[in-house]
Amino acid sequence: MTSALRDLLERHVAGGAVPGVVASLGASLGTGLGAGPGALPGNGVGTALGAAEPEIVAVGRVSVGGAPMRADAIMRVRSMTKAVTAVAALRLVAAGSLGLDEPVERWLPELADRRVLKSPTADLGDTSPAVRAITPRHLLSCTSGYGMIVAESPLQRAMADAEIAVDVEPRTLASDDWLARLAALPLAFEPGEEWRYHHSFGILGILIARVVGRPLHDHLTDDLLVPLGLHDTGLWVPPGSVDRLVAAYRQTDAGLVEIEPAAGGSFAGRPPFDVSHAELVSTAGDYTRFARMLADGGRFEGRRILSEEHLRLMTTDQVPAAAKTPDSFFPGFWDSTGWGFGLGVDTAGEHVGRCGWSGGLGTNFFVDPDGTVGVLLTQVEIGAWTQPLLAEFHALPAAA
C-alpha cells in the first residue's frame, strides 16, 4: 500500500532535494467532501475517520548528517496554517461570535479608515479613502487589500523595509507590532476587488485572538486542536517535544543553507511575545487527522466540527473572476486554481475538485472529492529542487 510512496520519498532524498521527509496517503474513504465538482455526499456518521488511518512514512534525516527522520517529527507547516485558521474563524461565525460580512475594525481599530492606493504600484501618498471596510470574508478569501506584492513598487519596498514581507525567516515581531506596521501602509486595492496572498491570514489570526480575548494559540488548543487529538500542533513546540523539531533549509547554488536548526530556533519553546499572526508547527499524523476531518464532511468521530455550508466555502472557489488579476500571484495560477477559504481548489486538470495547499518550507496537503487525503512534510524552502517532489506526490494513486 505504501511502497510507491516510500519509493518516491527515498528517490528524492537520495537525489539531495531534501534531507528528510514524512508523508501519508490515504485511499478513498467513501464519504467525501460533499462540495465541489464530482464530490460525493457525506453520510453524516463519521465513517471516514472510522476507517484505518494511513501509515506515516518517514525517510531520510532530521538534518544534514543528523539523526534518522521520525514518523512523529515536528515540522514548520507555514501556509498550511491557513486552513486551520479558517476552520477556527468559521467556528466563531457558526457560534455567532463573528459575522462574515461585518467590519473587523470593531476588534481591530488599527484597520479603521483605510486609504487605498490609486494603483498597486503607485507612490505611497497617492491614495484615496476606502469605500468599504475589511470583513472576515475578505480575510478568508485574501481580498482584504493587504498581501504579497509581486511587482516592484513603493509598496513592495515599504513592506520589505518594515520587515512584514512574505519570507520564511524566523519570526521576530509581536502580533500587535506586526499589525501596526501593516496598518501604517495603504491598501493595494479596495477590499473585495482584487486578490493578494498571505497577509490576510495573519490579520485573521489576530482577529480571532481579539474576539475570544486570549492568544490564538490558547484558543486553537482548547477549541480545535485538543478535540481533534492534534497534540503536536501549535504556534510553538513545548520544551518536552523540542527534540522532535527538524532543521529547516533553503536550497542555493552552493547547496542547502540552514535557516533554523533541529531542536532549536524561533519555534522552540513559547516565544517571548504574542504570535497570533504567525504560523503553526505540526506532524504528518496530526495534519492527516485534520485533513481527514475535512474529507469526512467536517466531522470528527461523529461530532460536527465545521458546518456543511462553511466546508463548502472553504473547498470551492470564492474569488470573483474580476479579482483574479494576472499580477496577483505567479503566472498561470488562475488558469487551473481557485481559492476557497484558506485552501486552493483545482478548477481544471486531472484533479478537479481537489483542495489543499502548500507551505513555504516544502510542505503540502490535499483532499480529493472522494475523500482521499495526502500529507507531505519536509523542511526545504519550496523551489526548483522541491517542486518535482510535490508534483510527483500529487500524481500518486490513492493506493500508493
Helices and strands as residue ranges (DSSP letters): H 3-14, E 20-26, H 47-50, E 57-60, E 75-78, H 81-94, G 104-106, G 109-111, E 115-117, E 127-129, H 136-140, H 154-161, H 175-183, H 199-212, H 216-220, I 221-225, H 226-228, G 239-244, E 248-252, E 255-260, E 280-282, H 284-295, E 299-300, E 303-304, H 308-315, G 321-323, G 326-328, H 333-336, E 337-339, E 344-346, E 355-359, E 363-367, E 373-377, H 387-395
